[in-house]
Amino acid sequence: MGGGGGGGGGGFYPRKPDELRHRVRAEEDRTAVAEFETKLADVMRDLLAEYNGRDRNLTRERLEKIKGALSSEIDGSFDQLFGGSVAKRTHVEGMSDIDALVFINDSELEGKTPDQVLQEMVAVIREHLGDEAEVSHGRMAVTIRYSDGMEIQVLPALKHDDGRVQVPSSRRPAWSTIDPVAFTKALTKRNEECANKLVPTIKLAKAINGQLPEGQRLSGYHMESLGIAVFKNYDGQKTTAAMLPHFFERASELVLSPIKDSTGQSIHVDEYLGPARSEQRVAASHVLQRLARRMRNATTFGSTDQWLSLFGFE
């Protein structure tokens, strides 16, 4: 009877020890994966809390001071649209991005070339801020770097009666047409479709982008535009940990061609990379692919340290 009892009891276990070990290992793997996903989610939450730390009120105060400086020295009226990355909540502290459009209609700057406008804006702002900040300009915007680490970018713009907005081109000494309101609406809509995880995903992507050598970085607007395109009809897991590698993988394909959208942003967003499959676009694609692989490897090996290294934490 003992033998029969033993035989009956054996029916509850795999006949081979190897199969039992395999089942135990599989269960351990599932547990390890779940623990890592929880830990990674905590890391992403902590990173976002850090990147969300920007003082929005101080930013507004400084933008008002900048507008006041321009108004006091340049004849005409100025208006300001607080419509850059701060308004879209995709700003990352310390990463260059457009914070505001300053409309120069009805001022003595209207009718001048973008470079002339930018030079005059730099001279005025630099004089008024003194040692408070360093002021410089690129092709499109004036950058103000404050001693406390805050960085603000101001983009001169012309607003037309039909609603069109023109800003300096990123490649040509001319003005390009954009529609910032439509662009923000498109980003908001896609964010809602992704359970409000797209904006934090873009914020984290920008932080990683900011760790690249300057010549390899994509512009902030470009990354936001890629985000809208990457997550169209997205049916994957709606968490930043899952969406971030997907962003870089899909973006590595999309970046090879100029962005086509209905918001009037196409010319402005990524013309700095040239035509389809240009040398710059191919190089950008390789960089994005490499970042995606690093994320996948970090997840495969269950290493939050490898994830953190992407954000510059060693």
Secondary structure by P-SEA (a helix, b strand, c coil): caaaaaaaaaccccccaaaaaaaaaaaaaaaaaaaaaaaaaaaaaaaaaaaacccaaaaaaaaaaaaaaaaacccbbbbbbccccccccccccccccccbbbbccccccccccaaaaaaaaaaaaaaaacccccccccccbbbbbccccbbbbbbbbccccccccccccccccbbbbbbaaaaaaaaaaaaaaaccaaaaaaaaaaaaaaaccccccccaaaaaaaaaaaaccccccccaaaaaaaaaaaaaaaacccccccccccccccccccccccaaaaaaaaaaaaaaaaaaaaaaaccaaaaaaaaccc
